[in-house]
Amino acid sequence: MTFPRLELKWAFIYTIFLLVWMCVERFLGWHDEKINEHHLYTLFFYLPAIAIYFIALIDKRNNFYGGIITYKQAFISGLILTVFIAILAIPAQIIISEVISPYYFKNVIEYAVSSGIASPEEAKELFNLKRYLIQSVVSSLTFGFVITAIVSAFIKRK
């Protein structure tokens, strides 16, 4: 088996897009003055994320398999991509939390407490780097598995 270079390339592209998206969120105020809207607008990230999966698997189909790919081949490629994305989610989350938006946890904790969503203790337990590191890996794996299963059905060619 050859090293999955295309999957690694697309995992880096996905991660760079994630970092750019987080910069946009921060500069639009969704990490501070408009933090009450963050949970809604951050969902829009998934639309281009799905597109990246589509493009990555089409790239694999066309440039590795010569234009013909089975569901199983696409699914395995998508799972490899997903694992790479989950691994890169760890340094990405650290960059997001410490460089791009270092006050996010403080702001979201204050918002959660002031709006009655959580007590100060609950908010600190929910919104911290350790929790977000775990959440970013788990959500990357879950999202990637589901999207891979769906996208693979659309891009297969016999």
Summary of the structure (lengths in Angstrom):
residues: 158
radius of gyration: 17.7
end to end distance: 21.2
largest distance: 56.6
contacts: 476
relative contact order: 0.16
helix: 80%
strand: 1%
